[in-house]
């Protein structure tokens, strides 16, 4: 995590904002060397169907994944 003072941030705010957007890294802002706030990127949520679109329809189950497995495991 990068740390920057309020005064430095004020002088180069747009540069720091762009850095957060490009890298996704958090910047901690300090006042008298004490952290006072954090600048964090907003993480965009991707729908599940979009995230797994490349494998959709290619997964094949050869047996029932919800079938009980009690016969396979001995009593403990």
Buried (B, 14 or more C-beta within 10 A) or exposed (E): EEEBBEEEBEEEEEEBBEBBEEEEEEBBBBEEEEEEEEBEBEEEEEEEEEEEEEEEEEEEEEEEEEEEEEEEEEEE
